Amino acid sequence: MGKKARSPEGQTAASLACEATELSSRAPVFAPGSVWLVGAGPGDPGLLTLHALHALHEADVIVYDALVSKEVLALIPEGTARVIAGKRGGRPSPRQRDISVKLIELANQGKRVVRLKGGDPFVFGRGAEEALALVAAGIAFRVVPGLTAGLGGLEYAGIPLTHRDTNQAVTFITGHMAGGGLPDAVDWQALSRASPALVIYMGRRHITEIASRLIAAGRLGSDPVALIANATLPDQQVIETTLEKCAEAEKKLPPQVPVLIVVGKIVRLRAGLDWLGALEGRLLLADPLDVKRQSEAG
Ligand SMILES: C[S@@+](CC[C@H](N)C(=O)[O-])C[C@H]1O[C@@H](n2cnc3c(N)ncnc32)[C@H](O)[C@@H]1O
């Protein structure tokens, strides 16, 4: 008999799988003619929720974004119809309205429709717009939350969203508007002062301007920055840099891949928490912020 993997709590992988099946059998009924907006998480399929996995198996058709990883798409049963509704910088993409119309059309045909989105459907994903279009059309829907890249991606990079010694607040920001520009509604002055930790989605194209606005608003050019590309995927890449050098550093990343920009002292904690790096031999520091030395000196 083969060896059974044991979780730290002592449960076998087989018994965990049984529990997953049991949970799945108690999962909500996916009624024909309804749409589930499902978060696919940042990429690693192990980060999908059980509800998401259940939805992928129950759906008649899956309408997915380009951001959904091929590893997650591989979990869709072979016979299930797939419709790509995604866009990847620069390439032509369906208009938002056309995607909503497609969802309504499929639901009206009596299909169980999964709308699969990268990360979480309601975080910079236009999930709310699509859900409101379903409401207007009288289509029943459900939302299956996913792990947003700004959370899961940072943790795979070894960067905590909060730490008592660095920040009491964290802000998620979009660096890109539907029209292509930098969002006007973002008050960089206020953010710079009020939020020690910034996690910027879709900021790649405007990284030079974002960095100079933050510096103009009072952040130091030496403020730590991390660029995280393809977070949680086998080809994840993390660059540690500073606000004044981040635009230059960004050029080293492959084109057309999703990138998060993280600004603030939380980035320094990576020297102690880069658990993925440690698996490949990186030595981790127990006191990456040098708190002990500073408190002794003080
Ligand atoms: C349209 S937003 C979608 C966000 C998604 N709904 C979420 O909750 O993560 C796309 C942006 O999310 C970020 N992103 C999503 N997945 C990522 C990943 N695996 N690695 C790095 N950034 C990612 C990037 O900034 C990308 O440009």
PDBQT file of the ligand as one rigid body, heavy atoms in Angstrom, charges set to zero:
ROOT
HETATM    1  C1  LIG A 301      -8.621  43.233 -13.443  1.00  0.00    +0.000 C 
HETATM    2  S1  LIG A 301      -7.651  43.072 -11.988  1.00  0.00    +0.000 S 
HETATM    3  C2  LIG A 301      -8.453  41.681 -11.311  1.00  0.00    +0.000 C 
HETATM    4  C3  LIG A 301      -8.209  41.504  -9.858  1.00  0.00    +0.000 C 
HETATM    5  C4  LIG A 301      -8.852  40.231  -9.323  1.00  0.00    +0.000 C 
HETATM    6  N1  LIG A 301     -10.286  40.336  -9.365  1.00  0.00    +0.000 N 
HETATM    7  C5  LIG A 301      -8.395  39.899  -7.904  1.00  0.00    +0.000 C 
HETATM    8  O1  LIG A 301      -9.210  39.958  -6.973  1.00  0.00    +0.000 OA
HETATM    9  O2  LIG A 301      -7.228  39.568  -7.714  1.00  0.00    +0.000 OA
HETATM   10  C6  LIG A 301      -6.169  42.440 -12.655  1.00  0.00    +0.000 C 
HETATM   11  C7  LIG A 301      -4.939  42.798 -11.837  1.00  0.00    +0.000 C 
HETATM   12  O3  LIG A 301      -4.877  42.009 -10.660  1.00  0.00    +0.000 OA
HETATM   13  C8  LIG A 301      -3.535  41.746 -10.324  1.00  0.00    +0.000 C 
HETATM   14  N2  LIG A 301      -3.336  40.285 -10.365  1.00  0.00    +0.000 N 
HETATM   15  C9  LIG A 301      -4.274  39.356 -10.502  1.00  0.00    +0.000 A 
HETATM   16  N3  LIG A 301      -3.734  38.122 -10.463  1.00  0.00    +0.000 NA
HETATM   17  C10 LIG A 301      -2.417  38.291 -10.294  1.00  0.00    +0.000 A 
HETATM   18  C11 LIG A 301      -1.305  37.410 -10.178  1.00  0.00    +0.000 A 
HETATM   19  N4  LIG A 301      -1.453  36.076 -10.207  1.00  0.00    +0.000 N 
HETATM   20  N5  LIG A 301      -0.074  37.951 -10.016  1.00  0.00    +0.000 NA
HETATM   21  C12 LIG A 301       0.103  39.277  -9.947  1.00  0.00    +0.000 A 
HETATM   22  N6  LIG A 301      -0.895  40.162 -10.066  1.00  0.00    +0.000 NA
HETATM   23  C13 LIG A 301      -2.142  39.678 -10.221  1.00  0.00    +0.000 A 
HETATM   24  C14 LIG A 301      -2.670  42.467 -11.361  1.00  0.00    +0.000 C 
HETATM   25  O4  LIG A 301      -2.351  43.738 -10.868  1.00  0.00    +0.000 OA
HETATM   26  C15 LIG A 301      -3.627  42.538 -12.524  1.00  0.00    +0.000 C 
HETATM   27  O5  LIG A 301      -3.282  43.586 -13.406  1.00  0.00    +0.000 OA
ENDROOT
TORSDOF 0
